[in-house]
Amino acid sequence: MRIQQVFEALLSCGKKALIPYITAGDPELAVTEAAVLAMDQAGADIIELGVPYSDPLADGAVIQRATQRALEAGTNIHKVFDLVESLQGRIKAPLALLVYFNPVYQYGIGDFIAKCAAAGVAGLIIPDLPLEERTELQKTLEDKGRPLDLIPLVAPTSRERIAKVVTGATGFVYAISSKGVTGVRKQFAENLESFIGQVRAATNLPVALGFGIGDVETVAKIKHLVDGVILGSVLVQMIESAEAKEEAVEQISSFIRALRSELG
């Protein structure tokens, strides 16, 4: 099931999308595979995999450490594609890649899109792709029949650009909860409700909120504002602190089940 279909199915029965993120290859690809399978079985609707990159500008310390562990383990874009391909037919949730633009550019935009489509990637999130440089990527997607979604990110600091950022986008809009980088936090932007309202006024796409969401209580407080929630750093912390792979996967699975219960 592709991303738009997931949201349509959930909205039709009053549920919200649960979108977990982990870094591919942290601490090894076998752990990523086990975690993805567990999250899918526990009720995740869309799963984000971070492609390790040496300069992850949008990420806080937790995900930066995960990226370093993944790179030290030899994870690269080719191995991530192999993993995604191996998961096809084994999970219900579509997979989206969070990838910085330099690896896409080095791979070749057309070749990268083609490889994503062949491997079964459903969406791309490129946090450092400026609006002004998005044209070539969008044109390539259109020329190839839009085989996957280019998911835009909008932040409370970019209000005057929101309408432009979401123009031509597909899948869903990734709304950033507050200023700064990824990482669990208790305080979000004071104007979060009006910010989400402005996003909704600019697009008919579903809106999912990410950056800083780390527990069921926070999800309960903000779920009425959006169509989905994105959680990453809290899951990566579970992987980092676990003494064994099985412990990490079990913790993640239990947490996803609790979130699923809260989101309907």
N, C-alpha and C positions, 0 to 999 in steps of 0.2 A: 504494500500500500504506500503510495507516495505522500508527500508532506501535506498537500492541500486536501487530499482525501481523508487523512488522519484528522485534521481539524474539523472538516465537515461532519465526519462521523461522531466526533466528540461533542461538538456544538449541538448536534441534533438531539442528543440525550442529556444536555445540560452539564457536561463534564469539561474539565480543563486539561490541557495537554501537559504532560510531565516530560521534561527534556533534560536528561542528565548529560554531563560532559566528563570525559576522562582523557588524559593524554595517552596517545597510542605509544606502546612500547615501554611504559612506566610500570614496574621496573624492567619488564620484558614483555614481548608480544603475547606470550602464553597467558599472562595475567590479564592483559587487555581482552583477549578472546574470552576467557572465563567470565570476566566482569560484564562484558557486553551480553553474553548469553544469560547471565543471572539477572541483569537489569531488564532485559526483554521479558523474561519469564515473570518478573516481579511486577510488571505493569508499566514500564517506560513506553512512551508513545513515539518518540523520536530520540535517537541517540547521537550525540555529537562526539566525534573523535578529533582530538587535537593532533595536528601533524607537527612533530618536534622541529623547532627552528632555533638557530643560535641567538637570535635577537628578538625575543617575544615582547614587543613594546607594550602591548595591551594587558600583559599578565603580571599579577603580583608575585610575591616571593614563593608562595606554595606551588603555583604552576610553573614558575621558572625553575624551581628545583626538580619538578617532575620532568620537565623538558630536558634538563641536564642529564638526569638518570637515563632517560630514553635514548638520548644521543650517545651516551657512553656505552649503552647496550647494543649500539649498532643500528638503531632504528632509522630508516630513511623513507622517503616517499614511496619508493618501489615496494618496500616491505609492507607499508601501510595499505597500498593498493592490493597486494596479495592477501592481506588479512580481510579486507572488505569483501573481496571476491569469494573468499572461503566461507564467509558468513551468509552469503545469499542462499535462501531456502531454509536457513536454520533459525532465522529470527523474523518476527512480524514487523518490528519497528524499522522505519527507514533510517539510513545512516547519513549524517551530514558531516562534512569535513570542515573543521576550523583550521585554516591554513593562511600563513602570511604570503604576501604577493610575490616576494622574491623567488621562492621555490616554483611558483606557477610560471613566472616569467622565464626562469632558467629552463624549465621543462619544455616551454613553448606553449602559448595559450591554447592554440588549436589542439595540439597533442594532449595537453592536460585535460581539456574538456572531453575529448574522445576517450581517454583512458578512464576518467571518472565514470562516464556513461557505460563503458564496457564492464567495469568492475562492479557497478551497481550503486554508486554514490547517488544519493537523492538530492543533496543540496550542498552549497558552498557558502561558508562565512569567511570573509576576508577582512579582518579588522583594520588593516593598514592600507586598504585600497581607497584612495580619495575619490570623491564624486567626479572630479574632473578627469580622472584616468580610468573610469569604469567603462567608457564607451566601447573600446575594442573588445573587452570581455563580453559585454552584453550583445554586441553584434555577432560575435562568434557563437554564442549560445543560440541566438535567433537563426543564424545560418544553418545550425545543426538541428533545428526543430525543438529547441529548449528541452534537451534531455534531462536537465536538472535545474534546480532553483538557485538563483543568486540572492541570498538572504541579506537584506540591508540592515545596518546597525544605525540606530539613532540615539542621541544622548540629550540630556536636559540642557546641555550647553550649546546645542546646535539647532535651536528652535526655528531660527529664520531659514534654515536649510532643510527642514524636515520634508516639506512637500516635494522638493527636488530629489532628495535621497530616496524616497519611496516610489518615485515615478518609474514605471517599467519593471518594478520588482515582482517577484513571485514567491510562493511558499508561505512565509510569514515575515513580520517585522520584528527584529531583535531590538527591544527597547532596553537601554542601559539605565540601571536604577539610579546611578549617582556619578559624581565626578570621580576620576581616578582609575586605577587598574582593578583587575579581578581580585577577589578575596572576600571572605565572610565578614560582614559588618552588621551592626544593629540599627544604624541610622541611614536612611535613604534621603534623596533630595526632598526638601520641604514641599516643593511644588509638584510632587510626583503625580498627583491626580490630574492636575491641569495639563501636565506634560503628556500623559497617556491620552487625555482627551484631545489634545492637539494632533497626536499621531493618528487617532481614529478619524479625525475630521479630514485627514489628508489621504486616507487609503481605506479600501474595503478589506484589505488583507488582515488575517488574525494577528494579534499582537502578543508577543511573549516577553516576559521581563526577566532579565538576568543581571549578573554582577552583584555579589554580596549576599545572596539568599542561602542560608545555611541550616535552617531547622524548620520543623513542621509548624511551629508557632508563627514564624514570619510568613510562611506560605499562607496560613489561615488569615493573616491580616491583609495581605495584598491580592489574594486570588480573585476578589470581586472586580478588580480593576482591569484584569487582562484575560486573555484566552489561554495562556500557558505560562509556566514558570521554568526557568533554566537554572540548574544547580551544577557547579563544577568544583570549586576549591574544597568544599566540605568532603566530596567524594575522593578527591586526590589526597587529602589529608588522611583519610582512612587507609588508603593504599600505603602512604608513607609511614604511618605509625604502626601498622600491623606487623606482627612478628613472622607471620607466614601468609602465603598467597591465599590459602583456604580461609583464613580469618578475615582478610580484607574483603574477599568476595562475599562472605556471609554477612559482614557488617553492611556492605553496600546493598545487598539484596534486602535485608531487613529494613533499611532506611527507605529504599524505594517503595517497599510495600506500605510503609507508614504514610509516605507522601501520596501514594496512589489512593489510599483510604481517605485522606483529607481532600483530595481533588475530585473525588467522585468516581 
